[in-house]
Amino acid sequence: MQITLETLRSLLRNTFGRNSFIASFVTSIQPSPQCSTASINQDGELQYNPSFVQQHVQNESDLFCLLVHELLHPMFGHFVYTHGKLENIAADSIINSCVS
């Protein structure tokens, strides 16, 4: 599955409502084999590993979960910290505990 900006915005607007501003947090999407799973930076640039998505994203619900997880990083202000492995694990743990 290839994730495009149009796909993302359509899915989020269909879920949260046509007037939802959440879809605008993502400014661009780029497949990146160097990315281990998926990531978003403070500018809203989303990267994803095509192999990871092919293996773990089977339907719109899976895609929605992946997108919301990534969107919660900037919404929770996770970019004020350094970008080490431990910080990423902690940030992911916070998000996962909120959406489980």
BELSULZI-V746049 format. One record per residue. N is the residue number from 0. RES is the residue in three letters. PSI is psi in whole degrees, -180 to 180 (999 if undefined). D_CENTER is the distance of its C-alpha to the mean C-alpha in whole Angstrom. Layout:
BEGIN
n = (N;N)
res = (RES;RES)
psi = (PSI;PSI)
d_center = (D_CENTER;D_CENTER)
END
This chain:
BEGIN
n = (0;1;2;3;4;5;6;7;8;9;10;11;12;13;14;15;16;17;18;19;20;21;22;23;24;25;26;27;28;29;30;31;32;33;34;35;36;37;38;39;40;41;42;43;44;45;46;47;48;49;50;51;52;53;54;55;56;57;58;59;60;61;62;63;64;65;66;67;68;69;70;71;72;73;74;75;76;77;78;79;80;81;82;83;84;85;86;87;88;89;90;91;92;93;94;95;96;97;98;99)
res = (MET;GLN;ILE;THR;LEU;GLU;THR;LEU;ARG;SER;LEU;LEU;ARG;ASN;THR;PHE;GLY;ARG;ASN;SER;PHE;ILE;ALA;SER;PHE;VAL;THR;SER;ILE;GLN;PRO;SER;PRO;GLN;CYS;SER;THR;ALA;SER;ILE;ASN;GLN;ASP;GLY;GLU;LEU;GLN;TYR;ASN;PRO;SER;PHE;VAL;GLN;GLN;HIS;VAL;GLN;ASN;GLU;SER;ASP;LEU;PHE;CYS;LEU;LEU;VAL;HIS;GLU;LEU;LEU;HIS;PRO;MET;PHE;GLY;HIS;PHE;VAL;TYR;THR;HIS;GLY;LYS;LEU;GLU;ASN;ILE;ALA;ALA;ASP;SER;ILE;ILE;ASN;SER;CYS;VAL;SER)
psi = (127;133;123;164;-38;-44;-48;-50;-38;-46;-47;-38;-36;-30;-48;-9;148;-32;9;136;-9;-38;-23;-9;-27;122;-26;160;135;124;139;106;-20;-20;130;-36;-89;155;158;142;179;-14;3;15;115;131;149;151;119;-35;-41;-46;-43;-37;-36;-15;102;-18;-179;-32;-42;-43;-42;-46;-43;-46;-44;-40;-49;-38;-28;-22;-56;-31;-31;0;31;-6;3;-9;169;165;49;171;-43;-41;-39;-41;-43;-44;-43;-38;-40;-48;-48;-33;-25;-29;5;999)
d_center = (15;14;11;12;12;14;13;10;12;15;13;11;15;17;15;15;18;19;20;16;15;12;11;12;10;8;12;11;10;12;12;14;16;16;12;13;10;6;6;6;10;12;13;9;9;6;8;8;12;13;16;13;11;15;16;14;12;16;15;13;13;11;9;9;8;5;4;6;5;3;5;8;8;10;11;13;14;13;14;18;18;19;16;18;17;19;17;14;15;16;13;11;15;15;11;13;16;15;13;16)
END
